[in-house]
């Protein structure tokens, strides 16, 4: 593939925010300006096209305020070069803001990465050396507590941001691709393990910008699909669908495996199900199953380690539950529980929570509590905020049986000292 040209950072921010066209961004700027007390501030597609070019002009101060408001990043982070040159007043202010936010992803931005690589003091092996740690983090995700792993992943991403300006050519591309993976992993931990969707949104934006630096369209597709979860879980269907459209467009630019295409269907299915469209979701799951059956010659990338046929079945069981197909959901989820590999402890808590929800809907509180307690046993060993959410949802649905001994036993476990303290610590 040819090297991506233009201001990829602004384009990545636009797509991550759900503005799939330049016209949508122009309209958003016009709408947002009055919220900041700015009158008569408008722009058009032609201007945005210039901003996304390889030599973007510095925005008018009022429009610059709107852009930073919309994207939560400085103009430098959005790929603009100050007319007074690097090191000027605004850049020093941005660096001070970053320092005050040390330890957060705001301090790990890409503002210091130039659009074109500089002369490199880093050896040609720097990209592969950096990638080796990224691969280790990828494997550790399945066994290390998220609150322990997350700071290490962010620190590694901070190192990547510092190294990238001092690399060139192939080394730069390898390092940028690995940096995108690190930011994606951090975003996954924030969203699924720690339930910090706002932080995950910022981190995934940086993952998309790094994927643009690497010209890695498949990684870009994966990041965009993850950004769809955020509005999808809040019931904002239009935003989720727009991000999935962008994710599929990026996937078409690369040789894509059947598993990856099926995962895109599964992500969209979960968003549709959470927005109340369970039957649309079931059709998407069926399409994903067809893709897996048909197969493809393209292999999945090494970093795509969170999905397979068993996990597609887990998506299916949850969707069948939401559609009210209880016998089918029970059968699917029990099969998933049997098929999950030993290392999939996090996914196991979700499946147990879904099985508990099936039994609640079927009017079997004792069976529901038994599954929920099994999920809590697993959560005590392997924390996963998404799994705990499933258990809490089940408990809320057991209100009519809350004086039954089985529900009281669940409450004793759910609100025991160990469970409560662990949840607060994580």
C-alpha positions, 0 to 999 in steps of 0.5 A, a space after each residue: 500500500 502507498 503511504 497515507 498522505 494528508 493530515 491523517 491525525 485530523 482525519 482520524 479524529 474526525 472518524 473516531 468522533 463519528 463524522 464520517 464525511 467532511 460535510 458532517 464535521 463542517 455542520 458540527 463546527 457550525 452547531 458547536 460554535 454558539 455553545 462556546 459563545 462564538 457567533 457567525 463561525 462557519 466553515 465548509 467542506 472546501 476548508 476542511 479538505 484543506 485542513 486534511 491536506 498534507 500542508 494544512 493551514 493554521 485554523 482561525 482562532 475561533 474555529 481552532 477553539 471549536 475544533 479543540 472543543 469537539 475533539 478534546 485535543 490541541 491543534 498540534 495533536 490534530 496535525 496542525 503546525 503553528 505559524 510561529 513554528 515549533 516551540 512557540 507559546 501555544 506549544 509550550 502551553 500544551 506541553 505544560 497541560 500534558 505535564 499536569 496530566 502525567 499518568 493519563 493518556 492525555 500525556 501520551 498524545 501524538 502532538 510531538 510526532 511530525 507528519 514526516 520522519 526526521 533524520 533518525 538517531 534510532 537504530 533500524 531495530 528500534 521498531 522490532 524491539 518496541 514491538 516485542 514488548 507490545 506482543 508481551 503485553 498482548 499475551 499478558 492481557 489474559 492473565 494480569 489484573 487490568 489495573 496492574 497491566 494498564 499503567 504498563 501499557 500506557 507507559 509503553 505507549 508513551 515510550 513509542 510516542 517519544 521514539 517515533 519522531 527519531 525513526 524513519 522509513 520501514 522502522 517508523 512504520 513498524 513502530 507506529 503499527 505497534 504503537 497503534 496496537 498498544 493504544 488499542 490494548 489500553 483502550 480495550 482495558 479501559 472500556 471492557 475491564 475498567 468501564 471507563 468509556 470516556 477515557 477509552 474514547 480518547 485512547 482509541 482516537 490515539 490508536 487510530 492516529 497511530 494506525 494512520 501513521 503506519 498506514 495500517 488500514 486493518 488496524 484502523 478498522 479494528 479501532 473504529 469498530 471498537 469506537 462503535 461499542 461506546 455509543 452502541 452500549 449507550 443506545 446511540 444507534 446512529 453513531 454506532 452505525 456510522 462508525 461501523 460503516 467507517 470500520 468496514 470501509 477501512 477493512 475493504 482496503 486490505 486483505 481481510 480474514 473471514 474471522 475479522 469480517 465475522 467479528 465486524 458483524 458481531 460488533 454491529 450485532 451487539 450494538 443493534 441488540 443493545 439499541 433494541 434491535 435484536 432481530 437485526 442483530 440475529 441477521 448480522 450474527 447469521 451473516 458472520 457465521 456464513 463468513 466463518 463457514 466460507 472462510 478466506 485465504 487471508 490470515 488474521 493478523 497476530 494482534 487479532 486474538 480476541 475472537 474466534 468461532 466460540 466467541 461468535 457463538 457467545 455473541 449469538 447466545 447474548 443476542 438470542 437472550 435479548 430476542 427472547 429466544 430462551 431455549 436457543 440462548 440456553 443451548 448456545 451459551 452452554 455449548 460456549 461454556 464447554 468450548 471456551 479455552 482455559 485462558 478465556 476466564 474473562 469471557 467465561 464470566 460474561 457467559 455465566 452472567 448471560 446464562 443467569 439472565 436466561 434463567 431469570 427470564 425463564 422464571 428459574 431464580 435458583 438456577 440464575 443465582 447458581 450461575 451468578 455465584 459461579 461468575 462471582 467465583 471467577 471474578 474473584 480470580 480474574 476481574 472483568 468489569 463487563 462480567 460484573 455488569 452482567 451479574 449486577 444486571 441479573 441481581 436487579 432482575 431478581 427483585 421479585 424473588 429477593 426474599 428467597 434463600 438463593 437470592 440472599 445467598 447471592 447478595 451475601 456473595 455480591 456484597 461481601 467484604 472481599 467482592 466490594 473492596 475488590 470492585 472499588 480497588 479496580 
